[in-house]
Amino acid sequence: MVTTERLRLRGLEFEVDARAAGGDRAVLLLHGFPQSSASWDAVGDALAERGVRSWAPNQRGYSPGARPAGVEAYRLRELVADVVALCDALDLPAVHLAGHDWGAVVAWAVAAYHPERVTSVTALSVPHPAAFAAAIADDPVQREKSSYLEYLVAPGSEEVLAADGAAGLRLGFGTAVPVSVADRHIARLLQPDAMKSALHWYRAIGADWAAVPPVTVPATLVWGTEDMAVARTGIDRCRDHVPGGLDLVVLDGRGHWLPEEAPAETAAAILRRVGV
């Protein structure tokens, strides 16, 4: 059973989907763009069935009470600090982290900068940020797949994306994301200032991704061969930034929206790291 908790963290109020379970293992589930905590519904339920507790926050910009103004408020360091503060609020000295898309970037960065707080990291779709930044810089295939970034950071893109009930974003989900879940993602992004805040994550990137240190905690990367946004080059380079060894799981025929499209495979990858 899922409950919504409202937690005050760093002067902001975050909405967090919490799933209790009988065991003492705990996972934080971090969503991407243009998604919300709802992307983890099926995965969270699967974890609970195996006795694993989970919390899926609507991150900075997505929770109504956590939409500070200005691009600088969405730098990677702020997103990382939010996760550490969430762990503190939940009394979790160390936790298993799982993240998809932007949530994967945050999970990698938390593990890199605060390894003492992370038991393991399971990243979906996106490799270590430094590997991804390098691929965007010098791999033509990845540059083409990432060409949408220029559009997202352009002034006024939030109004365009919100037009017609965010029809363009909904189209991007295709059939991989159930309509009921896509409705929840879109409804949240159409709240006041939500789309702008979500896009500020991209506008704030700068050199932050390239500067993320190597990750030394146990790490898994799950990637679908039909991913529309992430090419194989960054996936292969990820090992260079995980010196302790990387467990790479390649899902043939799967696309980008792995928590919704492949919840069983996603849950299985997390459970292997949790040790259940």
C-alpha positions as CSV (number, residue, x, y, z in Angstrom):
1,M,0.0,0.0,0.0
2,V,1.3,3.4,-0.9
3,T,0.9,6.5,1.2
4,T,2.0,10.1,0.4
5,E,4.2,11.8,3.0
6,R,5.0,15.5,3.0
7,L,8.5,16.1,4.3
8,R,10.1,19.4,5.0
9,L,13.7,19.3,3.6
10,R,16.0,22.2,3.3
11,G,13.2,24.7,3.7
12,L,11.1,23.1,1.0
13,E,8.2,20.6,1.2
14,F,8.5,17.4,-0.8
15,E,5.7,14.9,-1.6
16,V,7.0,11.4,-1.2
17,D,5.3,8.1,-2.1
18,A,6.1,5.6,0.7
19,R,5.6,1.9,0.5
20,A,6.0,0.0,3.8
21,A,7.2,-3.6,3.9
22,G,8.0,-6.2,6.5
23,G,11.8,-6.2,5.9
24,D,14.5,-3.8,6.9
25,R,15.9,-3.2,3.4
26,A,15.2,0.3,2.0
27,V,15.4,1.9,-1.5
28,L,15.0,5.4,-2.7
29,L,13.5,5.7,-6.2
30,L,14.3,8.8,-8.2
31,H,12.2,9.7,-11.3
32,G,13.2,11.5,-14.5
33,F,11.8,14.0,-16.9
34,P,9.0,14.4,-17.9
35,Q,7.9,11.9,-15.2
36,S,7.0,11.9,-11.6
37,S,7.0,9.5,-8.6
38,A,4.2,7.7,-10.4
39,S,6.7,6.1,-12.7
40,W,7.8,3.9,-9.9
41,D,4.3,2.5,-9.0
42,A,4.7,-1.0,-10.4
43,V,8.4,-1.3,-9.3
44,G,7.6,-0.1,-5.8
45,D,4.8,-2.6,-5.5
46,A,7.1,-5.4,-6.7
47,L,9.7,-4.4,-4.1
48,A,7.2,-4.3,-1.3
49,E,6.1,-7.9,-2.2
50,R,9.6,-8.9,-1.5
51,G,9.8,-7.1,1.8
52,V,11.7,-4.1,0.6
53,R,10.6,-0.6,1.8
54,S,10.7,2.2,-0.7
55,W,10.3,6.0,-1.0
56,A,9.8,7.7,-4.3
57,P,9.9,11.5,-4.0
58,N,8.6,14.1,-6.4
59,Q,11.8,15.9,-6.7
60,R,12.8,19.6,-6.6
61,G,10.5,21.4,-9.1
62,Y,7.9,18.6,-9.2
63,S,6.6,18.9,-5.7
64,P,4.3,22.0,-5.4
65,G,6.1,23.1,-2.2
66,A,9.6,22.7,-3.7
67,R,9.7,25.0,-6.7
68,P,12.3,27.7,-5.9
69,A,12.8,30.4,-8.5
70,G,15.9,30.7,-10.6
71,V,18.1,28.3,-12.6
72,E,20.8,28.1,-9.9
73,A,18.4,26.4,-7.5
74,Y,18.4,23.4,-9.8
75,R,22.2,22.8,-10.0
76,L,23.2,19.2,-9.5
77,R,24.6,20.0,-6.1
78,E,21.1,21.1,-4.9
79,L,19.5,17.9,-6.3
80,V,22.1,15.8,-4.5
81,A,21.7,17.7,-1.2
82,D,17.9,17.0,-1.4
83,V,18.5,13.3,-1.5
84,V,20.9,13.4,1.4
85,A,18.4,15.5,3.4
86,L,15.7,12.9,2.6
87,C,17.9,10.1,3.9
88,D,18.4,12.1,7.1
89,A,14.6,12.8,7.5
90,L,13.9,9.1,7.0
91,D,16.7,8.1,9.4
92,L,18.6,6.1,6.8
93,P,22.3,6.2,7.4
94,A,22.8,4.4,4.1
95,V,20.4,3.4,1.4
96,H,20.1,1.6,-1.9
97,L,19.5,4.2,-4.6
98,A,17.7,3.6,-7.9
99,G,17.1,6.3,-10.5
100,H,15.8,6.7,-14.0
101,D,16.8,9.3,-16.6
102,W,17.5,12.5,-14.6
103,G,16.9,10.4,-11.5
104,A,19.8,8.2,-12.6
105,V,22.1,11.3,-12.9
106,V,21.2,12.3,-9.4
107,A,21.7,8.8,-8.1
108,W,25.2,8.5,-9.7
109,A,26.1,11.9,-8.2
110,V,24.9,11.1,-4.7
111,A,26.9,7.9,-4.8
112,A,30.0,9.7,-6.1
113,Y,29.9,12.6,-3.6
114,H,28.5,10.7,-0.6
115,P,29.5,7.1,-0.9
116,E,29.1,6.6,2.8
117,R,25.3,7.2,2.4
118,V,24.8,4.8,-0.5
119,T,24.8,1.0,-0.2
120,S,24.3,0.5,-3.9
121,V,23.2,2.4,-7.0
122,T,20.9,1.0,-9.8
123,A,20.8,3.4,-12.7
124,L,18.2,3.1,-15.5
125,S,18.9,4.3,-19.0
126,V,21.6,6.9,-18.2
127,P,25.2,6.1,-17.6
128,H,27.5,7.9,-15.2
129,P,27.2,11.6,-15.9
130,A,30.8,12.1,-16.9
131,A,30.5,9.2,-19.4
132,F,27.3,10.7,-20.8
133,A,28.8,14.2,-21.1
134,A,31.8,12.8,-23.0
135,A,29.5,10.8,-25.3
136,I,27.4,13.9,-26.0
137,A,30.6,15.9,-26.8
138,D,32.3,13.5,-29.2
139,D,29.9,10.7,-30.4
140,P,27.8,11.8,-33.4
141,V,25.0,9.3,-32.6
142,Q,24.7,10.5,-29.1
143,R,24.8,14.1,-30.2
144,E,21.9,13.4,-32.6
145,K,20.0,11.7,-29.8
146,S,20.6,14.6,-27.5
147,S,19.8,17.3,-29.9
148,Y,16.5,17.9,-28.1
149,L,18.5,19.4,-25.2
150,E,18.9,22.6,-27.2
151,Y,15.2,22.9,-27.5
152,L,14.5,22.2,-23.8
153,V,16.8,25.0,-22.6
154,A,15.6,27.6,-25.0
155,P,13.7,30.5,-23.5
156,G,9.9,29.9,-23.5
157,S,10.2,26.2,-24.1
158,E,8.0,25.6,-21.1
159,E,5.0,27.3,-22.7
160,V,5.5,25.3,-25.9
161,L,5.7,22.0,-24.1
162,A,2.6,22.8,-22.0
163,A,0.5,23.6,-25.1
164,D,-2.5,21.5,-25.8
165,G,-2.2,19.7,-22.5
166,A,1.4,18.8,-23.1
167,A,0.4,16.8,-26.1
168,G,4.0,16.6,-27.3
169,L,5.3,15.1,-24.1
170,R,2.4,12.6,-24.1
171,L,3.3,11.6,-27.7
172,G,6.9,11.0,-26.5
173,F,5.7,8.3,-24.1
174,G,4.3,6.3,-26.9
175,T,2.7,3.1,-25.8
176,A,5.5,2.3,-23.3
177,V,3.9,4.3,-20.5
178,P,0.3,3.4,-19.5
179,V,-2.1,6.2,-20.1
180,S,-3.2,6.4,-16.5
181,V,0.4,6.9,-15.4
182,A,1.1,9.4,-18.2
183,D,-1.9,11.4,-17.1
184,R,-0.4,11.7,-13.6
185,H,3.0,12.8,-15.0
186,I,1.4,15.4,-17.3
187,A,-1.0,16.7,-14.6
188,R,1.9,17.4,-12.3
189,L,3.9,19.2,-15.0
190,L,0.9,21.4,-15.8
191,Q,0.8,22.8,-12.3
192,P,1.9,26.4,-11.8
193,D,5.6,26.8,-12.5
194,A,6.2,23.0,-12.6
195,M,7.3,22.8,-16.3
196,K,9.6,25.8,-16.0
197,S,11.2,24.2,-12.8
198,A,11.6,20.8,-14.5
199,L,13.3,22.5,-17.5
200,H,15.6,24.4,-15.1
201,W,17.3,21.1,-14.4
202,Y,18.6,21.1,-18.0
203,R,19.4,24.8,-18.0
204,A,21.5,24.4,-14.9
205,I,23.7,21.5,-16.2
206,G,26.8,23.5,-17.3
207,A,29.9,21.5,-16.5
208,D,28.3,19.6,-13.6
209,W,27.9,16.3,-15.3
210,A,31.5,16.1,-16.5
211,A,32.8,17.0,-13.1
212,V,31.1,14.1,-11.2
213,P,33.8,11.8,-9.7
214,P,34.0,8.1,-10.1
215,V,31.5,5.9,-8.2
216,T,33.0,3.3,-5.9
217,V,29.9,1.7,-4.4
218,P,28.3,-1.4,-6.0
219,A,26.6,-0.3,-9.2
220,T,24.2,-1.6,-11.9
221,L,23.3,0.1,-15.1
222,V,20.2,-1.1,-17.0
223,W,19.7,0.1,-20.6
224,G,17.3,-0.8,-23.4
225,T,18.6,-1.3,-26.9
226,E,15.8,0.8,-28.4
227,D,16.5,3.8,-26.1
228,M,15.6,7.0,-28.1
229,A,17.7,9.3,-25.9
230,V,20.8,7.3,-25.0
231,A,23.2,5.6,-27.4
232,R,25.5,2.7,-26.7
233,T,28.7,4.8,-26.5
234,G,28.0,6.3,-23.1
235,I,26.8,3.0,-21.8
236,D,30.2,1.3,-22.8
237,R,32.2,4.2,-21.3
238,C,30.4,4.0,-18.0
239,R,32.8,1.3,-16.8
240,D,35.6,3.8,-16.9
241,H,33.8,5.8,-14.1
242,V,33.0,2.8,-11.9
243,P,36.4,1.4,-10.9
244,G,34.9,-1.2,-8.5
245,G,33.1,-2.9,-11.4
246,L,29.8,-2.4,-13.1
247,D,26.9,-4.8,-13.6
248,L,25.5,-3.9,-17.0
249,V,22.0,-5.2,-17.9
250,V,21.0,-4.8,-21.5
251,L,17.3,-5.2,-22.3
252,D,16.9,-6.2,-25.9
253,G,14.1,-4.4,-27.6
254,R,13.3,-2.1,-24.6
255,G,13.2,1.7,-24.9
256,H,13.8,4.6,-22.6
257,W,10.9,4.5,-20.2
258,L,12.1,1.4,-18.3
259,P,10.3,1.8,-14.9
260,E,6.9,1.8,-16.7
261,E,7.9,-0.3,-19.8
262,A,9.9,-3.0,-18.0
263,P,8.9,-2.9,-14.3
264,A,9.7,-6.6,-13.7
265,E,13.2,-6.4,-15.1
266,T,13.7,-3.1,-13.3
267,A,12.6,-4.5,-9.9
268,A,14.8,-7.6,-10.5
269,A,17.9,-5.5,-11.0
270,I,17.2,-3.5,-7.9
271,L,16.5,-6.6,-5.8
272,R,19.8,-8.2,-6.9
273,R,21.6,-5.1,-5.5
274,V,19.4,-5.1,-2.3
275,G,20.3,-8.8,-1.9
276,V,16.7,-10.2,-1.8
